[in-house]
Amino acid sequence: MNKNSKASEILAKRREENIINLQNRVNEVYGKIPNMKALDKTIKDLGFKIVSFGLDNINTEDLENEQIKLLDLKEKLLVENGFSKDYLQMHYHHELCKDTGFVGTEICSCRKQIIIEENYSNSSIKSLILRENFDSFDENLFSANPYKDYPISPRENILLIKDELLKFVNNFDKEKSNLYIFGDVGRGKTFLLNALAKEILDQNYSVFYITSSSLFKFLNDYNWAFEEQRSKHQEKYDFIKECDLLIIDDLGSEATSKNDPANLFDIVNSRMISEKPIIFSTNYDESMLSEVYGGRIFSRIVGNSKVYEVFGEDLRLKER
């Protein structure tokens, strides 16, 4: 089910809940105020008369005044018995759109929020990105001192990469390039992926994060499954190919099988054709990638990617 269909389903359930909740309140009031049911019927009958007479161009002023008095009496009875004035009116989750998801022809903010929340849930890293994001990014973890023979310090480098990633975020609607982020273990690559994922999700795009080992296991299960079993995996397989942004973390850390390069090529090629970007995180530089997966994969990934290296000390050791 796509995100718009899911949002429509959630809003439909809200409207059903609104009706059920109203009926429960009506039953509660009728049980506590015996004459309220008859009063409601009189008000309703007056409403029908007003509409009917109005269609026949008959003056309805007296009927309208009578209805107003009865509505005032209804509110008075509700308050006297401990209820709010609007207790017997429909209560909505979002009053502005009355839980339709639209204000006129414009998409309501509540529908957008539902889609964002659904995207968060589908991303597979919901809990992580609440902790690891650009708001919690600490450049001081990266050394300002020279590192090996690199021309800039780790801190200068990570700030340059951060700026590039934010440009990627801000232009995501036009972005067709992949990102290839490599560096040794513990240099902050996964943190960057999570921070970037949050920014994209908050713009109302769908994101799916998966480690390469989980991806290849899933693709092998999918491709070798019988038709009945494959259908159970279809929604996830489609989402991997069709989500707005796919993040593959730790590429190359998996125990490779002979099918992995072909499976990876299929995903990369499919998303390139549909102009949907992928972000790769790996310990492998470009030459090592070519050795592991072959020239065809190397060409597909690196040939269409902006490449960034994260270097410096192991941050996990530093934090300890």
C-alpha positions as CSV (number, residue, x, y, z in Angstrom):
1,M,0.0,0.0,0.0
2,N,1.5,3.4,-1.0
3,K,1.7,6.2,1.5
4,N,-1.2,8.2,0.1
5,S,-3.5,5.1,0.3
6,K,-2.3,4.5,3.9
7,A,-3.1,8.1,4.8
8,S,-6.6,7.8,3.3
9,E,-7.1,4.6,5.3
10,I,-6.1,6.2,8.6
11,L,-8.3,9.2,8.0
12,A,-11.3,6.9,7.1
13,K,-10.7,5.1,10.4
14,R,-10.7,8.4,12.2
15,R,-14.0,9.4,10.7
16,E,-15.5,6.0,11.7
17,E,-14.2,6.5,15.3
18,N,-15.7,10.0,15.4
19,I,-19.2,8.5,14.5
20,I,-18.8,5.7,17.1
21,N,-17.6,8.1,19.8
22,L,-20.5,10.5,19.1
23,Q,-23.1,7.7,19.4
24,N,-21.5,6.6,22.7
25,R,-21.8,10.2,24.0
26,V,-25.4,10.4,22.8
27,N,-26.3,7.1,24.6
28,E,-24.6,8.4,27.8
29,V,-26.5,11.7,27.7
30,Y,-29.9,10.0,27.0
31,G,-29.3,7.7,29.9
32,K,-28.6,10.6,32.3
33,I,-31.1,13.2,30.9
34,P,-34.3,11.3,30.0
35,N,-36.0,14.2,28.1
36,M,-33.0,14.9,25.9
37,K,-33.9,12.3,23.3
38,A,-37.3,13.9,22.8
39,L,-35.7,17.4,22.7
40,D,-33.3,16.2,20.0
41,K,-36.1,14.8,17.9
42,T,-38.0,18.1,18.1
43,I,-35.0,20.1,17.1
44,K,-34.4,17.7,14.2
45,D,-38.0,17.8,13.0
46,L,-37.9,21.6,13.1
47,G,-34.7,21.5,10.9
48,F,-36.5,19.4,8.3
49,K,-39.5,21.8,8.3
50,I,-37.2,24.9,7.9
51,V,-35.5,23.3,4.9
52,S,-38.8,22.1,3.4
53,F,-40.5,25.5,3.9
54,G,-37.5,27.3,2.6
55,L,-37.6,25.3,-0.7
56,D,-41.2,26.4,-1.1
57,N,-40.3,30.0,-0.4
58,I,-42.4,30.0,2.9
59,N,-41.2,32.3,5.7
60,T,-39.3,30.2,8.3
61,E,-38.3,33.0,10.8
62,D,-40.7,31.8,13.5
63,L,-39.5,28.2,13.1
64,E,-35.8,29.3,13.2
65,N,-36.4,31.3,16.4
66,E,-38.1,28.3,18.0
67,Q,-35.2,26.1,17.0
68,I,-32.7,28.5,18.5
69,K,-34.6,28.5,21.8
70,L,-34.6,24.7,21.9
71,L,-30.8,24.6,21.1
72,D,-30.2,27.0,24.0
73,L,-32.3,24.8,26.3
74,K,-30.3,21.7,25.1
75,E,-27.0,23.5,26.0
76,K,-28.4,24.5,29.4
77,L,-29.4,21.0,30.2
78,L,-26.0,19.6,29.2
79,V,-24.1,22.1,31.4
80,E,-26.5,21.6,34.3
81,N,-25.8,17.8,34.1
82,G,-22.0,18.2,34.0
83,F,-21.5,18.0,30.2
84,S,-19.8,20.6,27.9
85,K,-22.1,22.6,25.5
86,D,-20.7,20.8,22.5
87,Y,-20.8,17.3,24.0
88,L,-23.4,16.1,21.5
89,Q,-21.6,17.6,18.5
90,M,-19.2,15.7,16.3
91,H,-15.6,15.9,17.6
92,Y,-12.8,15.6,15.1
93,H,-9.1,14.7,15.4
94,H,-8.4,17.8,13.3
95,E,-11.2,20.4,13.2
96,L,-9.8,22.3,10.2
97,C,-10.4,19.6,7.6
98,K,-12.9,17.5,9.7
99,D,-10.6,14.5,9.2
100,T,-11.0,14.5,5.4
101,G,-7.3,15.3,4.8
102,F,-8.1,18.3,2.6
103,V,-9.0,21.9,3.1
104,G,-10.7,22.8,-0.1
105,T,-8.5,21.4,-2.8
106,E,-5.3,21.7,-0.7
107,I,-3.8,18.8,1.3
108,C,-4.3,19.4,5.0
109,S,-1.3,19.5,7.4
110,C,-2.8,16.5,9.2
111,R,-2.6,14.3,6.1
112,K,1.0,15.5,5.5
113,Q,1.8,14.6,9.1
114,I,0.3,11.1,8.7
115,I,2.4,10.5,5.6
116,I,5.6,11.7,7.4
117,E,4.9,9.4,10.4
118,E,4.2,6.5,8.0
119,N,7.5,7.3,6.2
120,Y,9.3,7.3,9.6
121,S,7.8,3.9,10.5
122,N,8.8,2.4,7.1
123,S,12.3,3.8,7.2
124,S,13.4,1.1,9.7
125,I,15.5,3.6,11.7
126,K,12.8,5.6,13.4
127,S,14.4,5.3,16.9
128,L,17.9,6.0,15.7
129,I,17.2,9.2,13.8
130,L,15.6,10.8,16.8
131,R,19.0,10.5,18.5
132,E,21.4,10.8,15.5
133,N,20.6,13.9,13.5
134,F,22.1,17.2,12.4
135,D,20.8,18.9,15.6
136,S,22.9,16.5,17.7
137,F,25.9,16.6,15.4
138,D,29.1,17.5,17.3
139,E,31.9,18.7,15.1
140,N,34.2,18.8,18.1
141,L,34.4,15.0,18.1
142,F,36.5,15.4,15.0
143,S,40.1,16.5,15.4
144,A,41.2,19.9,14.2
145,N,44.8,18.7,13.9
146,P,46.4,17.3,10.7
147,Y,45.7,13.7,10.0
148,K,48.3,11.6,8.1
149,D,48.9,13.0,4.7
150,Y,45.4,14.5,4.1
151,P,45.5,18.2,3.1
152,I,42.7,19.2,5.6
153,S,41.9,18.1,9.2
154,P,39.1,15.6,10.0
155,R,37.0,18.4,11.4
156,E,37.3,20.5,8.2
157,N,36.6,17.5,6.1
158,I,33.4,16.5,8.0
159,L,32.1,20.0,7.9
160,L,32.6,20.1,4.2
161,I,30.7,16.8,3.8
162,K,28.0,18.0,6.1
163,D,27.5,21.1,3.9
164,E,27.3,18.9,0.8
165,L,24.8,16.6,2.4
166,L,22.6,19.5,3.3
167,K,22.8,20.7,-0.3
168,F,21.6,17.2,-1.3
169,V,18.7,17.5,1.2
170,N,17.7,21.0,0.1
171,N,17.7,20.0,-3.6
172,F,16.3,16.5,-3.1
173,D,13.3,17.1,-5.4
174,K,15.8,17.6,-8.3
175,E,18.5,15.1,-7.1
176,K,19.3,12.2,-9.3
177,S,22.9,11.4,-8.2
178,N,23.8,8.7,-5.7
179,L,26.1,9.4,-2.7
180,Y,29.0,7.1,-1.9
181,I,30.5,7.7,1.6
182,F,33.5,5.6,2.5
183,G,36.0,5.4,5.4
184,D,37.3,3.2,8.1
185,V,35.0,1.7,10.8
186,G,33.9,4.2,13.5
187,R,34.4,7.4,11.6
188,G,30.8,8.6,11.8
189,K,29.4,7.4,8.4
190,T,26.3,5.8,9.8
191,F,25.6,8.9,11.9
192,L,25.7,11.0,8.7
193,L,23.3,8.6,7.0
194,N,20.8,8.8,9.9
195,A,21.0,12.5,10.0
196,L,20.4,12.8,6.3
197,A,17.5,10.3,6.4
198,K,15.7,12.4,9.1
199,E,16.0,15.6,6.9
200,I,14.6,13.8,3.9
201,L,11.8,12.2,5.9
202,D,10.9,15.6,7.4
203,Q,10.4,16.8,3.8
204,N,7.6,14.3,3.3
205,Y,9.7,11.8,1.3
206,S,9.9,8.0,1.8
207,V,13.2,6.6,3.0
208,F,14.3,3.0,3.5
209,Y,17.5,2.2,5.4
210,I,19.0,-1.3,5.2
211,T,22.4,-2.9,5.8
212,S,24.0,-4.6,2.9
213,S,23.9,-8.0,4.7
214,S,20.2,-7.7,5.3
215,L,19.6,-6.5,1.8
216,F,21.3,-9.4,0.2
217,K,19.7,-11.9,2.5
218,F,16.3,-10.5,1.6
219,L,17.0,-10.4,-2.1
220,N,18.1,-14.0,-2.1
221,D,15.0,-15.1,-0.1
222,Y,12.8,-13.1,-2.5
223,N,14.4,-14.4,-5.7
224,W,14.5,-18.0,-4.7
225,A,11.1,-18.2,-3.0
226,F,8.2,-20.0,-4.5
227,E,5.4,-17.8,-5.9
228,E,3.2,-18.0,-2.7
229,Q,6.2,-17.1,-0.5
230,R,7.4,-14.4,-2.8
231,S,4.1,-12.6,-2.6
232,K,4.7,-12.1,1.1
233,H,7.9,-10.3,0.3
234,Q,6.6,-8.3,-2.6
235,E,5.6,-5.1,-0.7
236,K,9.1,-4.8,0.8
237,Y,10.8,-5.6,-2.5
238,D,8.7,-2.9,-4.3
239,F,9.5,-0.4,-1.6
240,I,13.2,-1.0,-1.9
241,K,12.9,-0.2,-5.6
242,E,10.4,2.6,-5.4
243,C,11.0,4.6,-2.2
244,D,12.3,8.1,-2.7
245,L,15.6,7.4,-1.1
246,L,17.3,4.0,-0.4
247,I,20.2,3.9,2.0
248,I,22.5,0.9,1.9
249,D,24.8,0.9,4.9
250,D,28.0,-1.1,5.4
251,L,28.3,-2.2,1.8
252,G,31.0,-5.0,1.5
253,S,30.7,-6.1,5.2
254,E,28.5,-9.0,4.2
255,A,29.7,-12.6,3.4
256,T,29.3,-12.3,-0.4
257,S,27.6,-15.0,-2.4
258,K,27.7,-15.5,-6.2
259,N,24.3,-13.9,-6.5
260,D,25.0,-10.7,-4.6
261,P,26.6,-8.7,-7.5
262,A,23.7,-9.5,-9.8
263,N,21.1,-8.7,-7.1
264,L,22.9,-5.4,-6.3
265,F,23.1,-4.5,-10.0
266,D,19.4,-5.1,-10.4
267,I,18.5,-2.7,-7.6
268,V,21.0,0.0,-8.6
269,N,20.1,-0.2,-12.3
270,S,16.3,-0.1,-11.6
271,R,16.6,2.9,-9.4
272,M,18.9,4.7,-11.8
273,I,16.4,4.2,-14.6
274,S,13.6,5.7,-12.4
275,E,16.0,8.4,-11.2
276,K,15.7,7.6,-7.5
277,P,18.9,8.1,-5.6
278,I,20.8,5.6,-3.3
279,I,23.2,6.4,-0.6
280,F,26.0,3.9,0.0
281,S,28.1,3.7,3.1
282,T,31.1,1.4,3.1
283,N,34.6,0.8,4.4
284,Y,35.7,0.2,0.7
285,D,37.2,2.9,-1.5
286,E,36.4,2.8,-5.2
287,S,39.2,0.4,-6.1
288,M,38.2,-2.1,-3.4
289,L,34.6,-1.9,-4.5
290,S,35.6,-2.9,-8.1
291,E,37.5,-5.9,-6.8
292,V,34.6,-7.2,-4.7
293,Y,31.7,-6.6,-7.0
294,G,33.2,-6.3,-10.4
295,G,33.5,-3.6,-13.0
296,R,29.9,-3.5,-14.0
297,I,28.7,-2.7,-10.4
298,F,31.6,-0.3,-10.0
299,S,30.6,1.6,-13.1
300,R,27.0,1.7,-12.1
301,I,27.6,2.9,-8.5
302,V,30.6,5.2,-8.7
303,G,29.9,6.5,-12.2
304,N,26.7,8.1,-10.9
305,S,27.8,9.0,-7.4
306,K,29.2,11.9,-5.5
307,V,32.0,10.3,-3.5
308,Y,33.1,11.5,0.0
309,E,35.7,10.0,2.3
310,V,35.3,10.3,6.1
311,F,38.7,10.0,7.8
312,G,40.2,10.6,11.2
313,E,40.4,8.8,14.6
314,D,37.9,6.0,15.6
315,L,35.1,8.0,17.2
316,R,33.8,5.1,19.2
317,L,37.2,4.7,20.9
318,K,37.4,8.5,21.4
319,E,33.9,8.6,23.1
320,R,34.8,5.8,25.5
